[in-house]
Amino acid sequence: MIESIAPVVNAVLQGSSAPAIPPAAGAALAVGLAALGAGIAERGIGAAAVGAVAEDESMFGRGLILTVLPETLVILALVVVFVV
Amino acid sequence: MSLRTDAKRGQGSNYEYVVARVRSRRASLFDDDDYRKLVRMGTGEIARFMEETEYETEMNALGARYSGIDLVEYALNRNLAKHFDDLLDWAEGQLYDYIARYLRKFDAWNIKTIIRGIYSGASQTEVEDDLIDAGEFDERLLEQLLAAESIEEVVETLETTIFGDALTAAYGDFEDSGVLVPLENAVDRAFYEMLLSGLPTGPEVDSPTGLYIEFLQAEVDFRNLRNALRLARSGADMDPAEYYIEGGRLFKERQLAQLATDTDQLVNAVRESPYGDDLEDALETLEDAENLIDFERALDVALLKYAEQLSNRYPLSVCPVLSYILSKEREVDNIRAISRGREAGLDSDEIEQELVIL
């Protein structure tokens, strides 16, 4: 982490024309952050889904679908990789 | 101390999990149709009906020892205990504290039952069947209490719990007077004092926590109101201030003493209070019929409605859990009323009046 910050800071300070975060790295960041967001969202939904399944087995399918819904965030973020 | 509180503290709350389970259980409570059927049944039929529902396990477990109305009664208690114990098992962190606060009411009930059992010389199994193991006391503590031979022993066993100080203080009075009233009052008082102590101060009025505190205050206020009315009606020459519980929003201690003597003034005071709108119906029954039972039932309905409203407004908070607890309690009360009413030979209209249904 720290080692990777140093070149970025240098690049900014030198005022070179190269961007601080190159496009590929930006895309990678976008996917990573989106995945983080999806994970946070799934935490709550997953807990609720497990609770519902524990009470009623037939909720398993619905619970699973609702749990992975935020996964679409990551798929959408993946588009960025191809755009760049 | 064998309480779970310490282990649960310091964790995050798991609202999602608990609320999902609670909502599912809430949906499987008896509905209007079930009640309509139950009201028309005889005691034997009620027992059979219950065997086919939620209460199956308990009915089967107790079926060998009891029959008829007792079986229904004990099965209800056991089932209630099971469900509420589950709540405490699931909940973590802050949520656990909120739930335990309210469920300690059953601890108070158990202590009173045990003390009364010892006082009246009932056998250990008799007392045990009357306990509702839904509060924070675990089985070991309850067994210890059951094994106690004298009331003094019970008081000693409870020394480390929240009821300890109050009971120790009241024990002297009990020894002097020989009646249980001081001890029972001490237990109730300890419960109600714990209900409101140590809650976060000054939460936002509209946050779930704020509303939960408001709800607990309402509980205390309604209790004060009931006590005041009962004292006023019974005409007993007692100072209502002695039974006053602190923490409510409605009355101050002195005010209550004054109002208890005059029902009209009391009704007016409540009408001008923040509860005025919610209790409008209840107050009207009180004024018209001069009937305390109807009024108390209207209070229950008002409380239930309020909890229901909150649970829809704040899905991820303690409110849905609270609403479930209240509904479950009402269901148990209703079934008990039906079966008792049947046994006493009331007809279905009369029984229906006794029920608290939203």
HADDOCK unambig.tbl for C-alpha pairs under 7 A between the chains (distance, minus, plus):
assign (segid A and resid 44 and name CA) (segid B and resid 16 and name CA) 5.82 0.50 0.50
assign (segid A and resid 47 and name CA) (segid B and resid 16 and name CA) 5.82 0.50 0.50
assign (segid A and resid 47 and name CA) (segid B and resid 17 and name CA) 4.83 0.50 0.50
assign (segid A and resid 48 and name CA) (segid B and resid 16 and name CA) 4.71 0.50 0.50
assign (segid A and resid 48 and name CA) (segid B and resid 17 and name CA) 4.33 0.50 0.50
assign (segid A and resid 48 and name CA) (segid B and resid 20 and name CA) 5.17 0.50 0.50
assign (segid A and resid 51 and name CA) (segid B and resid 17 and name CA) 4.98 0.50 0.50
assign (segid A and resid 51 and name CA) (segid B and resid 18 and name CA) 6.80 0.50 0.50
assign (segid A and resid 51 and name CA) (segid B and resid 20 and name CA) 5.45 0.50 0.50
assign (segid A and resid 51 and name CA) (segid B and resid 21 and name CA) 5.00 0.50 0.50
assign (segid A and resid 52 and name CA) (segid B and resid 20 and name CA) 5.43 0.50 0.50
assign (segid A and resid 52 and name CA) (segid B and resid 21 and name CA) 5.46 0.50 0.50
assign (segid A and resid 52 and name CA) (segid B and resid 24 and name CA) 6.78 0.50 0.50
assign (segid A and resid 55 and name CA) (segid B and resid 21 and name CA) 6.16 0.50 0.50
assign (segid A and resid 55 and name CA) (segid B and resid 24 and name CA) 6.58 0.50 0.50
